[in-house]
Amino acid sequence: IRAGDIILEIEGDSAEGMSLEEAVLRIRGPKGTPVRLLILHPGESEPEEITVIRDEIEVASVYFEMKGDIAYIQLHQFAEGTAAELSSVLEEVASEGATGIVLDLRRNPGGLLDTVIDVASCFLKEGTVLYVVDNRGEQTSSSVRPGGVTTDLPMVVLVDGYSASGSEVLAGALQDYNRAVIAGAVTYGKGSV
C-alpha cells in the first residue's frame, strides 16, 4: 500500500459509493486474518490485488519538535495514551526553555472524550471543559482534572476543516478561557458522544 492509493474493492466487493466508515469496518477484523484489496496505485493504469494480514498498529498520537524557542506539538487524535504522551512532551518543552506553543489540531478527528478532558487539563487550571446534553435534555459537565503536568506558556491552536469532535472541544475550551488564540479554517462541526 502506498500513499495516494485508491481502494477499488474489498474482498471482491466494489468500494464505489462506500463511506469511509463502511470501508474501515470491512477492512478491520481479527488480528492475524487476511483481507483482499484491489488497489490502484497513483500514476498506474492497472489495479493490483493485494492481501493484507490484519494486525494491531500502534501509532503515536503526539508529535513534537522545537522550532527555535517555540514548541510545535501536533495531536493526531485523542487516543488512550495521548495524555501521557503529551505530559512527557510538556516536560521536555519546559526543559528546552520554550517561550510558546503552537498546538496543531489540523486533521485531528477527535477520539476519547476522557482523553480530551485530560489534555485540556494540561493547559487549563480550572473550569468546565464541556457540557453534554442527552436526548432527555439532562446535562452533565466535564471539568478540568488538576494534578497532572501543566503549562501556562502562550499558545496558538491551529485548526482546519478536518478538525472534528474532540479537537473542536479542546480548541473551544482553550478559546473560551482565553488560554489560546485559534487560527486556521472553520472546523468540521461534529459533536457526538
N, C-alpha and C positions, 0 to 999 in steps of 0.2 A: 504494500500500500504506500502511496506517495501523496504528498501534499497536493491538493487540487484534483485528486481522483474523483470520478463520478461513479457512484454505485448504481448499476443498471438493474441488477437482480439480486435477491436474497433467497437462497435455497430454491432457485428456479422461478420465483415469483417476481414479476416486474415491480420495480420501485417507483415507477412513474406515478405521480399523484399521491405518493405516500408521504405522510407528515414525518418530520424528524423524529418525533416521539415514537411513532409506529415503527419506523426503521430501526431505531435503537432497541426497542422491545424485541424485534425479530432477530437482531444480531446478537444481543445479550443471551446468555444461557449458562448452564452449569460449567464450572471450571473444568478444563480438560476435554470438552466436547468440541467437535468441528462445526464450522458454519461455512457454506459455499457462497461466494460472492462473485458476481460478474462485474468487473471494473473496467472503466475506460480511463486510461492514463492521459494526462494533458499532452496535447500535441500528437497523439496517436489516433489512427482511424479504426483500428480493430480492437474490440474489447478482449480482456483476458479473464479467464475464470481462475480464481484462487480459492484455497481453503485456508481458513484461519482457525487456529486452536484457541478457544476461549481461555482466558486466564485473568487473574486479578492484576490490575495495573495501578501501582502506587504513583500518584502524581503529586508533586509538591504544590501546595496551593498558594504559597507566598514566594515571590521573587524579590530580591533586594540587591541594590548596588548604591554606592556613594557616587555622586556626580558633583565633584568639588566638595563643598561643605553641606550639600543638600542630599538627604536620604530619599532615594526613589524606591518606593515599595509598591509592588503590584500584587493585588489579591485576585487570583484566578477564579476562586469560588469560596464558599463558606462550608468547608468540609469538617469532619470530626476533629482533625488535628490542626486546623487553621489557627486557632487562638494560641496554641502552644508554639507553633512556628512563628507567629507574629511576636510573641513575647521574647523569644530568642533574638529575633531581628531587632526589636526595640532596645534590648540590652546592648547589642552591637552598635546601634545607632548612637546611643549615649557614649559608648567608649570611643567612637570615631569622632566625637565632637561636632556632630551635625548641628546646624543652625535652623533647619527647617525640614519639612517632609512634603514630598509630593506622593499622595496616595492614589494609585491608579486603579480605578474600578471599571475601566472600559472593558467591554465584552464579558463582564462578570455576570453570570446568570442567576446568582443567588446561592441558595443552599439551605443549611440547617438554621432554623430560627435561633436556637440556643447559642450557636456559634456567632451569629450576628450580634447578639447581646454581649457575649464575651469580648468580641472585637471592639464594639462600641465602648466597652468598659476600659479599654486600653487608652482611649482618647478623652473620655468624659469622666469627671469626678463624681457626679451625681446626676439624678434626673431620670425621667421616663424616656426610654428609647422608642417604644411604640405601644399602641393600643390595638387589641384585636377585638372585633365585634363579631359575635357568632350569628347564626341565622335566626336566633330568637331575640337578637338585639342586646344580649348580655355582653358587657365589656370587661376585658381583663387587660392589665397593663404589665409590661416588662420593663423593669428598671435596671439601671447601671448596677453591676456587681463589683463593689470595691474589693481591693485586696491583691490584685494581680499587678503585673508590670504595666506602668502607665507612662505617658509622656505629655508634656504641655507645650512642645515645640510648635511654632506656627505651621499651618498646613494648608495645602491646596489639594482638593479632591478632583480627579479627572473622571468624567462620565461620558457615555455616548448612548446611541440608540439601542445598544445591546446590553446596557447596564440594567439589570432587572431584579425584581423581587428584593432579596436581602441586600443587594448593593444599593438599591434605592432607599431602603430603610436606613442603612448606615449613613449614606450621604444626607438624607433628610434630617436625621438626628443631629449630625455634626453641623448642619446649616442652622437648624432651629436653635441650637445653643451657642451660635456664633463661634463655634470652635474651628471651622474651616471655611474657606472660600471654595465654592463649587464651580468648576469650569468645564466646558465641553458642549455637548448637544443634549437635547431633550431625551430623557431616559425612556426605557421600553414601556413602562406603565403596567407592571404586573405585581399583584399582591395577593397571593393565595397561600393559605396556611393549612 
